[in-house]
Amino acid sequence: MLIKIPGVLDRSLLAQCREQLATANWQDGRGSAGYLSRAVKNNAQLADTDPTARRLGELILARLESHSTFVSAALPLKVL
């Protein structure tokens, strides 16, 4: 089931995230794919250790953790 969670990022914060992502160090997504999926995977992604990915991931997670809809729907023990 998919649940919409409105208002996690307001327009201003979303614009800031997009600016940071526009200048981030994107890499070929096949680097994280398994042997069988490398032939069909076709995307760009940030490395797990990329500072922009870390910073934005922490921001989004903090916003989700403070959103009652997310907490009540997911009841997360851990978010990776």
C-alpha positions, -999 to 999 in steps of 0.1 A, spaced: 0 0 0 12 35 -9 5 64 14 9 100 4 26 121 30 21 157 21 42 185 33 74 166 42 94 192 23 80 227 17 87 245 -16 117 264 -3 134 233 11 126 213 -20 142 239 -41 173 238 -20 175 201 -23 171 202 -61 199 228 -63 223 205 -43 213 175 -64 219 194 -96 256 198 -87 261 165 -70 285 138 -82 262 113 -100 275 79 -110 264 50 -131 239 30 -112 252 -3 -125 280 0 -99 257 -10 -71 238 -37 -92 243 -74 -88 258 -95 -115 225 -104 -132 210 -70 -131 239 -50 -144 229 -57 -180 195 -41 -175 201 -14 -149 201 20 -164 202 49 -139 224 74 -122 228 76 -85 248 91 -57 273 70 -38 262 60 -3 292 79 11 286 111 -10 283 141 13 253 155 -6 235 121 -4 242 119 33 232 154 41 199 152 21 191 117 34 195 129 70 173 160 63 145 139 47 147 113 75 144 139 102 114 154 84 98 120 81 104 111 117 86 142 128 56 136 105 28 118 123 15 102 92 48 85 85 53 74 121 18 59 123 19 43 89 54 29 90 61 23 127 98 20 117 122 1 140 150 12 117 153 32 84 181 25 61 
